[in-house]
């Protein structure tokens, strides 16, 4: 009984995760997402430079790392789609 319930929950969780996956992006959407991500990095840098509170400085650092992670993900997606240079 316990194993069957676990399997049922596992199958349900997998379908829930499949629904959360990002949709496939076309080349134009990838380019726009990369440009938006670069703009977010620049904005974060400007806000970091103006910040004076230690806790908020930490927050800006974590935010920048998250943006970098997203940028690397988008770069991998763009390379897989055959895009080479996006400025």
C-alpha positions as CSV (number, residue, x, y, z in Angstrom):
1,X,0.0,0.0,0.0
2,X,2.7,2.5,1.0
3,X,4.8,1.8,-2.2
4,X,1.7,2.2,-4.4
5,X,0.9,5.6,-2.8
6,X,4.5,6.7,-3.1
7,X,4.5,5.8,-6.8
8,X,1.2,7.7,-7.3
9,X,2.6,10.8,-5.7
10,X,5.8,10.5,-7.7
11,X,3.9,10.3,-11.0
12,X,1.7,13.3,-9.9
13,X,4.8,15.3,-9.0
14,X,6.4,14.6,-12.3
15,X,3.4,15.9,-14.2
16,X,3.4,19.0,-12.0
17,X,7.1,19.6,-12.8
18,X,6.5,19.2,-16.5
19,X,3.9,21.9,-16.3
20,X,6.4,24.3,-14.7
21,X,9.1,23.8,-17.3
22,X,9.7,27.0,-19.4
23,X,8.2,26.9,-22.9
24,X,10.6,26.4,-25.8
25,X,11.9,29.8,-26.9
26,X,12.3,30.9,-30.5
27,X,15.5,32.7,-31.6
28,X,13.8,36.1,-31.3
29,X,12.6,35.4,-27.8
30,X,16.0,34.2,-26.7
31,X,17.6,37.3,-28.1
32,X,15.2,39.5,-26.2
33,X,15.6,37.5,-23.0
34,X,19.4,37.9,-23.2
35,X,19.1,41.6,-23.8
36,X,16.7,41.9,-20.9
37,X,19.1,40.0,-18.7
38,X,22.0,42.2,-19.7
39,X,19.9,45.3,-18.9
40,X,19.1,43.7,-15.5
41,X,22.8,43.2,-14.8
42,X,23.5,46.9,-15.6
43,X,20.6,48.1,-13.4
44,X,21.7,45.8,-10.6
45,X,25.3,47.2,-10.8
46,X,24.0,50.8,-10.7
47,X,21.9,50.0,-7.6
48,X,24.8,48.2,-6.0
49,X,27.0,51.2,-6.5
50,X,24.5,53.5,-4.7
51,X,23.6,51.1,-1.8
52,X,24.8,52.0,1.7
53,X,23.1,49.4,3.9
54,X,25.2,46.2,4.5
55,X,22.1,43.9,4.3
56,X,21.0,45.5,1.1
57,X,24.5,45.3,-0.4
58,X,24.3,41.5,0.3
59,X,20.9,41.4,-1.4
60,X,22.4,43.1,-4.5
61,X,25.2,40.6,-4.6
62,X,22.8,37.6,-4.4
63,X,20.6,39.2,-7.0
64,X,23.5,39.7,-9.4
65,X,24.5,36.1,-8.9
66,X,21.0,35.0,-9.8
67,X,21.0,37.2,-12.9
68,X,24.3,35.7,-14.0
69,X,23.0,32.2,-13.5
70,X,20.0,33.1,-15.7
71,X,22.2,34.7,-18.3
72,X,24.4,31.6,-18.5
73,X,21.3,29.4,-18.9
74,X,20.0,31.7,-21.7
75,X,23.4,31.6,-23.4
76,X,23.4,27.7,-23.4
77,X,19.8,27.8,-24.9
78,X,21.0,30.3,-27.6
79,X,24.0,28.2,-28.5
80,X,21.8,25.1,-28.8
81,X,19.5,27.1,-31.1
82,X,22.4,28.1,-33.3
83,X,22.7,31.8,-32.3
84,X,26.2,33.1,-32.1
85,X,26.4,36.9,-31.3
86,X,23.8,39.0,-29.5
87,X,24.7,42.5,-28.6
